Amino acid sequence: MVGKLRIKFKIEAIDNACLVARAAHLMTHGEFAEGYSLIRDMQGSDFLTALRMLAEQEAMVKKLSDFKEKHKAEKSESVAALLTRAAEEGDEEAISLLAAGALEGEFEN
């Protein structure tokens, strides 16, 4: 029972994060009313959780981008391949990024 509740919470949190991201995009691109309507009825705690998730995702994307730039990766080389190769060579930053879940979800490419 607890597992199902945890999964339901995660799904709702991801859905809320998607809504907040979409709302922010609309609101900053001339569609304020439409964007606001997406999040108008969202509870404050759900909104904050969604913002936190988006901030964590943005931070991870920045770390991966910096890693790829620092290692002068070829444009055709995926972040996953670069991290894997660097970790196998003992690169501590690559190992740390992998341990932090860098290849989960949207971060695979």
C-alpha positions in Angstrom: 0.0 0.0 0.0 2.8 2.5 0.9 4.6 1.7 -2.4 1.4 2.6 -4.4 1.0 5.9 -2.5 4.7 6.8 -3.2 4.3 6.0 -6.9 1.1 8.1 -7.0 2.8 11.0 -5.3 5.7 10.8 -7.7 3.4 10.8 -10.7 1.4 13.7 -9.4 4.7 15.6 -8.6 6.0 15.0 -12.2 2.6 16.1 -13.7 2.7 19.2 -11.6 6.3 20.0 -12.6 5.2 19.6 -16.2 2.3 22.0 -15.7 4.5 24.6 -13.9 7.1 24.4 -16.7 4.4 24.8 -19.4 2.8 27.6 -17.4 6.1 29.4 -17.1 6.8 29.1 -20.8 3.3 30.5 -21.7 3.5 33.3 -19.1 6.9 34.5 -20.4 5.8 34.2 -24.0 2.8 36.5 -24.1 0.2 34.0 -22.9 -0.1 34.9 -19.2 -3.7 34.1 -18.7 -3.4 30.7 -20.4 -0.3 29.9 -18.3 -1.8 31.0 -15.1 -5.0 28.9 -15.7 -2.8 25.8 -15.7 -1.6 26.4 -12.1 -4.3 28.5 -10.6 -5.8 25.7 -8.6 -2.5 24.0 -7.6 -1.8 23.8 -3.9 1.1 25.9 -2.7 3.1 22.9 -1.4 2.5 21.1 -4.8 3.7 24.2 -6.6 6.9 24.4 -4.5 7.6 20.8 -5.0 7.3 21.3 -8.7 9.6 24.3 -8.7 12.1 22.3 -6.7 12.0 19.4 -9.2 12.5 21.8 -12.1 15.4 23.6 -10.4 17.1 20.2 -9.7 16.7 19.2 -13.3 18.1 22.6 -14.5 21.1 22.2 -12.2 21.8 18.7 -13.5 21.5 19.8 -17.1 24.0 22.6 -16.4 26.4 20.2 -14.7 26.2 17.8 -17.7 26.7 20.6 -20.2 29.7 21.9 -18.3 31.1 18.4 -18.1 30.7 17.9 -21.8 32.3 21.2 -22.6 35.2 20.7 -20.2 36.0 17.3 -21.7 35.8 18.8 -25.2 33.4 16.0 -26.4 32.5 15.7 -30.0 29.1 17.0 -30.8 28.0 13.6 -32.0 29.0 12.0 -28.7 26.2 11.6 -26.3 26.5 12.7 -22.7 25.7 9.1 -21.7 28.7 7.8 -23.7 31.0 10.5 -22.4 30.1 9.9 -18.8 30.4 6.2 -19.1 33.8 6.4 -20.8 35.1 9.0 -18.3 33.8 7.0 -15.3 35.5 3.8 -16.6 38.7 5.8 -16.9 38.3 6.8 -13.2 37.1 10.4 -13.6 35.7 11.3 -10.2 33.3 13.9 -11.5 31.8 11.5 -14.0 31.4 8.9 -11.2 29.7 11.5 -9.0 27.4 12.6 -11.8 26.4 9.0 -12.5 25.8 8.3 -8.8 23.6 11.4 -8.6 21.4 9.9 -11.3 22.6 12.0 -14.3 21.4 9.4 -16.8 17.9 9.1 -15.4 15.0 10.4 -17.4 15.6 13.4 -19.7 19.4 13.4 -19.0 20.3 10.5 -21.3 21.1 12.6 -24.4 
